Amino acid sequence: MSIAAAADLELHCVDLSQAFIQADKIEKGVNGLFFITPPVGYDEEPWVVYEVCRPLYGVASSSRALHLTLAAWMKHQGFQTAGFEESIWVRPADATYEHQIIMSTHIDDNLMACKSLDTLNKFKKSFLSRFDWTDDKDVNTYLGC
């Protein structure tokens, strides 16, 4: 947010809707493969369990799964992390986007900054093609990490 203010950039906030279920499942690791018992009221044999196919709220690995999903998509779009900070992404200007785009993520809250509103809106349209989100548009204040 301070970079956007210092460089006089357009700054918008985008909130991912039901973010964790939009994430790709972690296939390996401690929380990659897990099961739940059927909900109360489902008529199943007592030995039946369900494999959880999407990250869910309350599961320890869900935030990590969302981060990995966002990271893969951002890299595919030509973004790179800003130094050691893995939640700030920068995409240089090129033929696809006329101006540099900066995006920071904190779980499901995303700040997007760009010198050009047209370029920012073009990127948000691309973001919408992969993720379901709410556009909170201009940012005047932000409470978060």
N, C-alpha and C positions, 0 to 999 in steps of 0.2 A: 504494500500500500504506500509505503514511503517512497519507493522508486517511482511509482506512478505519479505521485504528487510532485516530486522533484523534477521529473521530466515532462510534466504537463500532459500525461497520457489519459486517454479514455479508460475508465475503470468500471468494470461490471462484475456483479456477483451472480454465480450460477449455482443452484442447489440441486444435487442429484436426488431424484425421487426414488424412495425405497432402494437406496444405494447398494446395499449388500447383495440383494438378489440380482442385481445387474452385473455383479462381479463373476468372473470365471472361477470355477471351483479349483482349489489347490489339490492336485492329484497325489502329491507325495508329502510325507512329513507327518508330524504328530497329529495334526488336525485335518489332514487331507481326506481321509476316508473315515466316516463315522456313521452311526446308525441311531435311530430312535425307535421307541416302541410306538405302536399305533395309538392315535388319540383315543380318549375315553369315548365309548359309543360305537366304535368301529368293531364289527363282528369279525375278528381274526382269530386264528389258532394262537394259543399262548406263546408259541415259539417264533411267531412271525415278527420281523423287524423291518423297518424301512431305511433304505440308504438315503441320506440327505444329499441331494444333487446340486444344491446352490448354497452359497454362504448365507447364513441367517444372523439376524441380530441376536446378541447374547453368546455367540460362539466365538471363542478366543481367536480363531484364525480369520474371521470375516474381514476385519480391517486390513489385514495383510493381503488377503485375496483381492480386495478392492484396489489397494495400492498397486499390486502387481498387474491388475487388469488395466488401470489407468496408465501405468508406466509403459506397458506394451503398446497401447494405442497411441500414446504421445510419441514414442520413438518411431512408430510407423508413420506418423504425420510429420516427422522431421524435427521434432523437439529434442533438446538435450537438457540434462539436469544442470542447474547453476552451481558449478563447483561441487562441493561435498553435500550440498543440500538436496536431498532426494524428493522434496515436495515442491520445489520451484523449477519450472520448466521454461526454456527460452527457445523460440524458433526464429531464426534469422529471416529477413526479408528475401524473397526470391520471386520467381515467376508465378507461383501459386498465391502467395500472400505478399502484397506490395510493401508491407511494413512489418517490422519485428513484433512478435507477440510474446508476452510474458504471462505465465499462468502459475498460480500457487494453489495447492490443494491442502485441505485439512479435513480428512475423512470424506464427507459428502459436500463440503462447502468449497467453492472454487472462486478465486478472484482472477479475472482476465484483464490484461492491460495491453493497450496498443495506441499508437499515435493517431491512427485513422479509425473512425467509427465504422466505415464501410468494411475495412479489413477485419475488424473485430466481429462484426455481424456475419461476415462470410465464414469466419472460423467457428462461430457459435452454431451456424447451420450445419457445418461438418460434424461438430461435437454432438449435435442433436441426432445425427444419422446413426450414431453408435449408442448413445445414452439417453435415457428419459430424464428430463430435468425441468426445473422452473427457472425462468430468467427474472432475476430480481433487478436487473438493469443497473442504473447508476449507483455507485456506492458513495455515500457521504460519511457513514460511520460503519465500523466493523468490530464486532466483539468476538474474539476467538484467539487461537494461538498463532 
